[in-house]
Amino acid sequence: RITDSCNLTIISEIGFDYFEDLDKHIEWLKQDHPKYSTGYEFYDKKLNGGFSKDGRALYCWMGGTNSGKSMLLGNLAANCIRQNLCLPIISLEMDEQLYAQRMSCNFSKIEFEEIKNEETKFRKEIGNLKKDNPDAKLILKEFPPGQLTVGGLDAYLAKLKKKGIDFNIVFLDYITLMR
């Protein structure tokens, strides 16, 4: 009874009344909704063209331990970099340098074990990538598992924006390790 009587809210809108606002919905359906390609035809098809450009979507990939979730996430992020986008990858399990090594292999097409021996080729490939995508920016940030809260994530993203890093998309690896 106390919960029911004290349940206060400052929200005045009830939300979208589907049946009453059908004309509004039809107009929305007719509009173009720009997307960022995932770089994979299969995912672009499933996501109706790719990731939403308006930033109001959450995409989750789920799988068992060692099923390749982080690898897929890194590949999706690399495809976004190749579209000249700015993005952070926030990891709650993998060291920043290890993530960077994975991204380096993707960008340079040099094998994981060989990249340390291929500095000239590596520098050339990364230089070409940056030349072809001058506005692209990739920030890798690690937080300890179980330490990052939603508020902490919001504060970190606000800090990036305050530093002039205007990201297009955010990759989080992975949400179940948040506090």
FENZIQUI-V71207 format. One record per helix or strand. SS is the DSSP state (2 for helix, 1 for strand). FROM is the first residue (numbers start at 1). TO is the last residue. Records with the same first field share a line. If there is no record, write none. Layout:
BEGIN
SS->FROM-TO, FROM-TO
END
This chain:
BEGIN
2->2-6, 22-30, 41-46, 69-81, 96-108, 115-117, 119-132, 150-162, 175-177
1->35-36, 51-52, 86-91, 137-142, 169-173
END
